[in-house]
Amino acid sequence: MFNKRLFGKVFVIALCLLMLTAVSAQEPVTLLVWDSWSREVENRVMETLNAEFEAAHPGVDIVREVRTYDDIRATIGRALSDPDGPDVSHVNQGRTDMQPLVEAGLLTDLGPYAEQYGWYGDVMSQGLVDRNSFTPDGQNFGEGNLWALSATSEYVGVFYNKRIFEEQGLEVPETFDEFVQTLTALRDAGITPIVFGNLSAWPAIHTYGEIQNTLVSLDYLDDFIYGRNNVSFVEPGNIEAGAIVQDWVEQGFFTPQFEGIGYDDSWRLFIDGQGAMMLTGTWISGEILASENADDFGFFILPGNEAGVPKPTIGGSGFPFSIRNGSPNTELAAEYLDWLVSERAAELWIEAGIVPLRAIDHSMLEEDSLFTDIVLGWEQINNSNTVAHYLDWASPTMYNTIVASLQELLALRVTPEQFVETIQADYSAVQSPG
């Protein structure tokens, strides 16, 4: 006898199985991600995070494309205009890169996701929010909507070889004058004081900027970067900073023939002991900590003119991620960004020797270690509100202008006065007085 009730149950079960089969047979969701983390430790963290995200999201396939910083800068505008472009990508802060992308409507406003996932306060202080913010028309920097989120913290300071310092009877300097005295002592001992390679051109921004930060205030730097109060780059402190850079070249404080040395080669020279210090960003800490002689190295913030008084220090959040406006996977991309700033991600960044954006439990720190030096330095500048800026953020064309001008300055082909006039000409052409 035909059993309608049994047939109904069998039909429902069969229908459910059919639906499950159809779902499982669907094409996986592909999330295309561009990042520039090619160095070994960064790459390892990203590969782990992506694998764990995929494991927690069956059917999601993260296609990661690792590109150089310069390649992303050169191609990201066209890529984000393409319907098949990256769903998530590194996008540099500032007027050179982020502003035109905001103006063109190519980025997704992350403000609602910041509220949803608790990024405000829990992950980013207001100062760090400002660095990734523009008004929707792209005109006002440091306010408006949030367009990017970083996973790590970074700032510029001085890595030093503790073994060389001990052999030369040197202490970590407490003032800028003491720092210059240390440079002189090292040079006189036949040791390269500062390992430096400027073939890529951008490292000079940090060298000049950190000297500049001993001579100008953070209020001035905020005004210059955010286009407020009609400030000028033709300022005595900026001219003096240029003169100091040229004096360091003439004094032989940098690696010989630095203009032909690439950045990656320079930090490898430093790790190999081919110089006492390297003035650069904490983004190379992972490579140093992974080296065989990691215990030889320490880190300090370039000091100001008065001992114990914090000066502005270049830094902030690391190279941030944005979501392409129009991505069919916007919600998934936002969840992915939240994963990159999760407690699990912070754990992996710490293991790699890189400071995450989230606060770090001090119980995880090893006394007198390089990583502890970096963490404590970050907390010092963050808590004292002395986190300064990268100068190339100041205008849409400033990156190209400043790297070319700094190459001229370092080659002693222009005077400090000519250098600041060139920067001001770029700045005044595109800035509206605030």
C-alpha positions, 0 to 999 in steps of 0.5 A: 500500500502506498504510504503518503506520509512515508513518501512525504518524508522521503521526498523532503529528505531527498529535496534537502539532500539535493539542495545540499548537493547544489550548494556544495557544487556551487563555485567557491567565492573568490576574494582577490587580495593584493598586498606588498608583504613579500618579506619572509616573516610578513609573508608567513603571517599572511599565508597563515591568516589566509589559510585559517580564514578559508578553513573557517569559511568553506567555499571561500578561496583567497587569491593573494597577489603579492606586489611591490610597494611601487607596483601597487602605487602605480597600478592600483587606480586602474585595478580598482576601476576594473570589475575584476580588480582586487576586492581588498588591497593595500592602499597608501595613506595620504594625498598622493595615493588615497586622495585620488582614489577617494575622489574617483569613488573607488574605495568603500567607506569602512565607517559602518564596518568600524562600528560593527566590528568595534575598530574604533577605540579597540583597534585604532586611536583617533589619531590613527583613524585620521590618517586613513580618513578623507571627506567623501570628495577627497578634499579634506584629509584627516577628517570625514570617512574611514577608507582603510584599516591597518593590521600593524603599527610602525614607526621610524627609529634607530636599530643599532648593533649592541655588540659594536656599541659595547666594543666602542664604549658607546651608550644609547644617546639621549639627545640629538647632539649626543647622537651626532657625537656617536656618529662621529665616534663610529666614523673615526673608529672606521665603522660605518655609522648609518647603513643607508641605501637610497636606490629606491629613493623613498628611504631618504624621506625617513632620514630627512623627516626624522632630522626635521622632527628634531627642529619643528613641532607636531602642530606644524607637521599636522598643519602641513600634512592636513593642509591647515592654517596656510603653513609653508615648507619654507621654514627655518627648521626645514632648511636646517634639516636639509643642511644637516642631511648634507653635512652627514653626507660630507662627514661620511656618516652613511654607507659609501655609494649609498645611492646605488644600494637598494633598500633590501640590500641595505638592511641585509648589510646591517644584519651582517654587521656592515655598520653600527646603526640603521635609521628606518622603520620597524617594519624590518624588525621581523627580518632582524629577529629571524636572523642568526645574530638577532641578540646583537640588535636593539632599537631606540627612538631618534632623540630630540634636543632635550633629554627625556622630552619626546619629539615628533616621530614618523609613524602610525599604522602600517600600510593599510587595506581598503575595499574596492567600491563595487566589489561583489564581496564587500561584506566578506571583505570587511569580515576579512579585514576584521580577521586581519586585526583580530586577537589571533592575528595579533598573536601571529604578528607578535610571534613574527616580531612585528607590532600589531595595531592592537595593544600588547600584553606586557607579560608576553614581552621578553626583558631587554629584547629588540622586540620589547624596545620596539613595543615600548617605543611605540607606546611612548610616542602613541601615549605622548601623542607625538606620532608624526607623518610621512612627508609624501602624504602632503599632496597628490604629487609630493611623493615624486617631488620629494624623492627626486628633490632628496636625491638632489639634496643628497648628491649636493647638487642643490642647496637646502634653500632650493630644496625647500623651495621645490617642496613648497612649489609642489605643495602650494600648487595643490593645497587650499589654505585650511 
